[in-house]
Amino acid sequence: MFSIRAMTLDDYDTVIELMRATPGISLRDADSRESTARYLARNPGMSFVAEIGGVLCGCVMSGHDGRRGYLQHLLVLSEYRRQGIAKALVGRCLTSLEAVGIHKCHLDVFKTNLAAARYWQSQGWQLRADIDRYSFTRSGNDNA
Ligand SMILES: CC(C)(COP(=O)(O)OP(=O)(O)OC[C@H]1O[C@@H](n2cnc3c(N)ncnc32)[C@H](O)[C@@H]1OP(=O)(O)O)[C@@H](O)C(=O)NCCC(=O)NCCS
């Protein structure tokens, strides 16, 4: 059986390794240790890791802007999938957001990540066809 606990900065190296090894997850400069420390400090107790027998086998990060929640970097190591770990991780995020009055959460999925699309839709997340996301990078750094 797996256990879930809040992610801390001590998990950073392991979590980044998991992300690097998982197709469909993109890493940006915004995933640096410094940015992750800021994110965790701004959104305490809203990012989680899953462990089985001391192995960190899944993670998710979430936070909010005071109005809407945002969820990112959900992943479960392939050999640990299909046992409810992602469902439990996402549940913890939604519960922690709800605890501070945030009842709606958004997330981004690459259009090429069809497995993720199937997953989110199977879990009742609604694909938004009515909005386009626009992004602007002031630094001009494409990997910001
Ligand atoms: C998507 C992912 C996190 C699912 O992890 P998981 O631990 O296997 O998922 P769970 O076991 O919690 O599954 C929960 C539910 O989703 C369903 N599900 C899981 N993977 C699915 C998939 N690829 N397609 C459709 N449904 C899926 C399960 O059947 C289960 O449904 P149920 O609650 O009705 O029984 C995992 O496949 C993964 O890490 N993928 C690569 C990373 C990725 O793409 N992440 C999303 C980026 S936005």
The ligand as an SDF file (V2000), in Angstrom:
LIG
                    3D

 48 50  0  0  0  0  0  0  0  0999 V2000
   -1.7610    9.7320  -15.6880 C   0  0  0  0  0  0  0  0  0  0  0  0
   -1.1230    9.0230  -14.4960 C   0  0  0  0  0  0  0  0  0  0  0  0
   -0.6230   10.0490  -13.4960 C   0  0  0  0  0  0  0  0  0  0  0  0
   -2.1740    8.0870  -13.8400 C   0  0  0  0  0  0  0  0  0  0  0  0
   -1.5700    7.5110  -12.6810 O   0  0  0  0  0  0  0  0  0  0  0  0
   -2.1980    6.2200  -11.9580 P   0  0  0  0  0  0  0  0  0  0  0  0
   -1.6540    6.1710  -10.5760 O   0  0  0  0  0  0  0  0  0  0  0  0
   -1.9820    5.0290  -12.8180 O   0  0  0  0  0  0  0  0  0  0  0  0
   -3.7510    6.5350  -11.9490 O   0  0  0  0  0  0  0  0  0  0  0  0
   -4.7940    5.9110  -10.9180 P   0  0  0  0  0  0  0  0  0  0  0  0
   -4.4030    4.4770  -10.6370 O   0  0  0  0  0  0  0  0  0  0  0  0
   -4.9530    6.7900   -9.7550 O   0  0  0  0  0  0  0  0  0  0  0  0
   -6.0870    5.9130  -11.7710 O   0  0  0  0  0  0  0  0  0  0  0  0
   -7.2290    6.5800  -11.3170 C   0  0  0  0  0  0  0  0  0  0  0  0
   -8.3050    6.3600  -12.3330 C   0  0  0  0  0  0  0  0  0  0  0  0
   -7.8750    6.7870  -13.6160 O   0  0  0  0  0  0  0  0  0  0  0  0
   -7.9790    5.7370  -14.5600 C   0  0  0  0  0  0  0  0  0  0  0  0
   -6.8090    5.8470  -15.4180 N   0  0  0  0  0  0  0  0  0  0  0  0
   -5.5260    5.7280  -15.0510 C   0  0  0  0  0  0  0  0  0  0  0  0
   -4.7110    5.8960  -16.1170 N   0  0  0  0  0  0  0  0  0  0  0  0
   -5.5310    6.1240  -17.1710 C   0  0  0  0  0  0  0  0  0  0  0  0
   -5.3090    6.3670  -18.5400 C   0  0  0  0  0  0  0  0  0  0  0  0
   -4.0670    6.4090  -19.0640 N   0  0  0  0  0  0  0  0  0  0  0  0
   -6.3760    6.5660  -19.3410 N   0  0  0  0  0  0  0  0  0  0  0  0
   -7.6380    6.5240  -18.8390 C   0  0  0  0  0  0  0  0  0  0  0  0
   -7.9140    6.2980  -17.5410 N   0  0  0  0  0  0  0  0  0  0  0  0
   -6.8770    6.1040  -16.7200 C   0  0  0  0  0  0  0  0  0  0  0  0
   -7.9950    4.4710  -13.7440 C   0  0  0  0  0  0  0  0  0  0  0  0
   -8.6970    3.4590  -14.4160 O   0  0  0  0  0  0  0  0  0  0  0  0
   -8.7220    4.9200  -12.5170 C   0  0  0  0  0  0  0  0  0  0  0  0
  -10.1010    4.9730  -12.7810 O   0  0  0  0  0  0  0  0  0  0  0  0
  -11.1950    4.6200  -11.6620 P   0  0  0  0  0  0  0  0  0  0  0  0
  -10.9710    5.5890  -10.5530 O   0  0  0  0  0  0  0  0  0  0  0  0
  -12.4800    4.8130  -12.3750 O   0  0  0  0  0  0  0  0  0  0  0  0
  -10.9030    3.2260  -11.2730 O   0  0  0  0  0  0  0  0  0  0  0  0
    0.0710    8.1370  -14.9580 C   0  0  0  0  0  0  0  0  0  0  0  0
   -0.3640    7.3170  -16.0150 O   0  0  0  0  0  0  0  0  0  0  0  0
    1.2850    8.9360  -15.3960 C   0  0  0  0  0  0  0  0  0  0  0  0
    2.1580    9.2510  -14.5810 O   0  0  0  0  0  0  0  0  0  0  0  0
    1.3890    9.2610  -16.7010 N   0  0  0  0  0  0  0  0  0  0  0  0
    2.5500    9.9730  -17.2310 C   0  0  0  0  0  0  0  0  0  0  0  0
    2.6230   11.3910  -16.7450 C   0  0  0  0  0  0  0  0  0  0  0  0
    1.4730   12.2090  -17.2440 C   0  0  0  0  0  0  0  0  0  0  0  0
    1.1410   12.2070  -18.4110 O   0  0  0  0  0  0  0  0  0  0  0  0
    0.8810   12.9550  -16.3100 N   0  0  0  0  0  0  0  0  0  0  0  0
   -0.1860   13.8610  -16.5890 C   0  0  0  0  0  0  0  0  0  0  0  0
    0.4070   15.1170  -17.0960 C   0  0  0  0  0  0  0  0  0  0  0  0
   -0.7400   16.4200  -17.1220 S   0  0  0  0  0  0  0  0  0  0  0  0
  1  2  1  0
  2  3  1  0
  2  4  1  0
  2 36  1  0
  4  5  1  0
  5  6  1  0
  6  7  2  0
  6  8  1  0
  6  9  1  0
  9 10  1  0
 10 11  2  0
 10 12  1  0
 10 13  1  0
 13 14  1  0
 14 15  1  0
 15 16  1  0
 15 30  1  0
 16 17  1  0
 17 18  1  0
 17 28  1  0
 18 19  1  0
 18 27  1  0
 19 20  2  0
 20 21  1  0
 21 22  1  0
 21 27  2  0
 22 23  1  0
 22 24  2  0
 24 25  1  0
 25 26  2  0
 26 27  1  0
 28 29  1  0
 28 30  1  0
 30 31  1  0
 31 32  1  0
 32 33  2  0
 32 34  1  0
 32 35  1  0
 36 37  1  0
 36 38  1  0
 38 39  2  0
 38 40  1  0
 40 41  1  0
 41 42  1  0
 42 43  1  0
 43 44  2  0
 43 45  1  0
 45 46  1  0
 46 47  1  0
 47 48  1  0
M  END
$$$$
